[in-house]
Structure formats: structure tokens, C-alpha cells
Amino acid sequence: MAFNFGTAAGAGASNPSGLFGATQNKGFGFGTSFGTGTGTGLGTGLGTGLGFGGFGTQQQQQQQTSLGGGLFSQPAQTPAQSNQLINTASALSAPTLLGDERDAILAKWNQLQAFWGTGKGYFSNNIAPVEFTQENPFCRFKAVGYSLMPNNKDEDGLVVLVFNRKEADIRSQQQQLVESLHKILGGNQTLTVNVEGVKTMPDDQTEVIIYVVERSPNGTSRRVPATTLYAHFEQANIKSSLQQLGVSFSMARTELSPAQVKQLLQNPPAGVDPIIWEQAKVDNPDPDKLIPVPMVGFKELLRRLKVQDQMTKQHQTRLDIISEDISELQKNQTTTMAKIAQYKRKLMALSHRTLQVLIKQEIQRKSGYAIQADEEQLRVQLDIIQCELNAPTQFRGRLNELMSQIRMQNHFGAVRAEERYYIDSDLLREIKQHLKQQQEGLSHLISIIKDDLEDIKLIEHELNESLPMRGGFFS
């Protein structure tokens, strides 16, 4: 994502209304491009009881209205737009306000204002000046980011309401909020307002996702389509009631059809360089889930940064919760394993007790009876097995040898287990660092001793040379 400081494409038309809705100053999404119609299908239904019958015609009209003059169309230029474009070109290239060489300086000043996206461009004495905004085609502070495309169906009926209130206030008054929305919908008993989710947004705003369920007299129920519910909320009287509740923005959360996505990608937004738009499509990390979104001005960039920070905090909070759950599960697993071992020992003891009881019961039951044929066969087989086990060269010798080997292995294993030790990686790193410092200190000390030895040798050499000279002097 990089700002476009190159020459902006001179797109003729201004930014179509509803291109990305109010996403430049509100939450993520695709604005109000879906379901911008203001039909009365919902209002009529609320007054008649069943409410949402015959939505097909209304929904088709809304889609036709939305697709015809909103997000996925290139509206024809009106005379006012053509005049605006001509006036902008005159203010940037050939103003005739003063009639001398100062007009060239004025043209450069107008170009600077257009690039910055603010100010007024004076170009004629008879025509009003041009108002430069950040949406003008020549504004340089434009970039392209990416937003996640919603994957919800229209039948899911999800509508987003953004409240200018904190999440804690919304959650504490969620029931009152649901009742207020139900009253706004007419208070019909066949309608039920449900909250799908609540999420914190920057600047102390909260996103609430709702859907409305309609129950029919035969007992069946279905969700009100998102476009229909959104169209009802966009009616003037309903919208004012929502604003009184603190709603600053509403949006139908529906997925884009392949044709709509193709139409959007093929036509760059007004004021965005087609080259930048094509590069944004190429750099899209996940074309199946993300869609390029123009960002105009530093306010939009700051808003997206705040949203990302907020989402990062939510992810960290969720990770902390998951970490706590994992720790709790590990504790429960340890406790469960200990209980399982305890129950195994108890089961073994009970099995032995049960076997002893059965033996005593069988002895008492057979008391006074002669040995039967099958019992005699079992006794003979047991005697044969006992003889084989007691034979020195047979199984008894092997068993004794195995028992002795097992005892030796247990003994050596216990000795090795006692001698085995581990060093923590951090402690091992500290020991290595300490030994390294000791080695460096010893090396430094050795170098000092070597230098001192060289100095001593030099002093001895000088003394040896000076002694003969002194002897000859005093002789």
C-alpha cells in the first residue's frame, strides 16, 4: 500500500454517490451500495401483521436501483458535472481572473491546492471559484488498501448498526436496545429482533449486528432479508428514530455477486489512477476474499490504522482468553489423569477382593461334595503345569533369569535416573556468557603480563648496556 504521488488520472466524473458508502469515516464494509431503495414493502408489512410477504418485487426493485445508479455503474455526466470539470480545467490551466502574467502564478497555486485537496480555485471574474476537495481527480493523497468482502447471504438478514456509544454501555443495555428496535419496527408481535454480535470500534463507537425473524401463523419462521431490513431503516422517519438511539451508520452485510465484483474491478473509482488500480488488483494478496478499496486523505488512513489497532487488541484479548482456557484444560487433564490412575488401583484392588470372595463362595458351595470329573481334569492340568515350571532346565530357570535381569535393569535405571540432570537453556546461556567473560579476562591479563615482560626485558637490556659505560667513567 503506497500513496500515489504521481500524476493523477483525469477522470471526468466526480466520485459516484454510494461508491463505498460512508466507509471513509465509518467502519469497514461496502457502504450503502446495496439496497439503497426506499420502498415501503417493510412498512406496509409491519402494519398488516405478516409483514414481509411479497418481498420479491421490492427486493428486485432495490437491486435494480442500486445496480443502476450506485456502486457498479458509470453514471452519465450531467451538465453540472461537465461544467464542474470544465471549470476545474480552466482553474488549473488557463485562469483569466487578472488578465496578465499573474494568471500563470494563480494557475500554479490552483494546481497546488488541487494536489493537496483543499482550498478554492479562482479563475474568472464572472464564475464562482472551484471548491477543491480530496475527492477531486487531481488530489495526490490517495492510496489503495484492501477490505474483506462479506460472505453473508441476503437471506441471513444481517444488518450492521454503528452506535456512538461504548461497548460496555451497549452490552449493559442490550435488552432495552432490542426493545427499542422492536418498537421502531412497529412493535409487531410476529417480529423478533435478535443480536448477532457486538464489537468495539475506534473513537468509542460500537458495531452491533442484528437480524429480524418473522413468524407466520402456521408456526414457521424465517429471517427478513438484509436488503429489505436495511431499506426500511433508511426511510426518513425510521432513520431519525435510529439516530435518536445513537445510530450513526447502518449497512446491510451481504456478499457481492461475481458480476458485481467484476464490474467493480474493471472500473476504477473516480480520481484514482487506472495504473494504480490495476497494480492494486495485481498486488491483492487474496483476490477471493479481499477487494481493493480507495483511501483518500490522511483521515481515512488514520481511521484504518485505528481499526487495525482495535482489531489487534481484540485478537490479543482473544489469545489471552484462549491461553487461560488452555492452562485450565491442562490443569483439568492433570487432575483427570491422577484420578484415572487412582481408579485403576482401586479397580485392581476390588477385582482381587471379588476374586477372593468368589473363591471362598465356591469352596463353601462345593463343601462335602466329591471331586467331579472336570475338576479332576483341571487338577491334572495344573499339576502338569506346576511340574514344568519347577523343572530346573525348563521355564523356572528362564523365569529366574528374566527376574534377575529385570532387577538389574531397574537397579541401573534407578542409578542412572539419580545421576541424570538437566540444565535450563537460559541458565546454560548465562554459564556460557560467564565463561566467555572469564576467558576474555584471562586473555587480557595474559596480554598485560606479556607487555610487562617486554618492558622488563627492555629495562634489563638498557641496564646491561649502561653498566660498562659507568665502570669506565669511574675507573
Secondary structure, DSSP 8 states (H G I E B T S, - for coil): -----S-----SS---TTSSTTTTTS-SS-TT-S-----SHHHHHHHHSS--TTHHHHHHHHHHHHHHHSTT------HHHHHHHHHHHHHHH---SSSSTHHHHHHHHHHHHHHHT-SEE---SSS--EE--TTSTT-S-EEEEEEE-----GGG--EEEEESS-HHHHHHTHHHHHHHHHHHTT--TTEEEEEEEEEEETTTEEEEEEEEEEE-TTS-EEE--HHHHHHHHTSHHHHHHHHHTTEEEEEE-----HHHHHHHHHS--TTS-HHHHHHHHHT-S-TTTEEEEEEEHHHHHHHHHHHHHHHHHHHHHHHHHHHHHHHHHHHHHHHHHHHHHHHHHHHHHHHHHHHHHHHHHHHHHHTT----HHHHHHHHHHHHHHHHHH-TTTHHHHHHHHHHHHHHHHHHHHHHHHH-----HHHHHHHHHHHHHHHHHHHHHHHHHHHHHHHHHHHHHHHHHHHHHHHHHH-
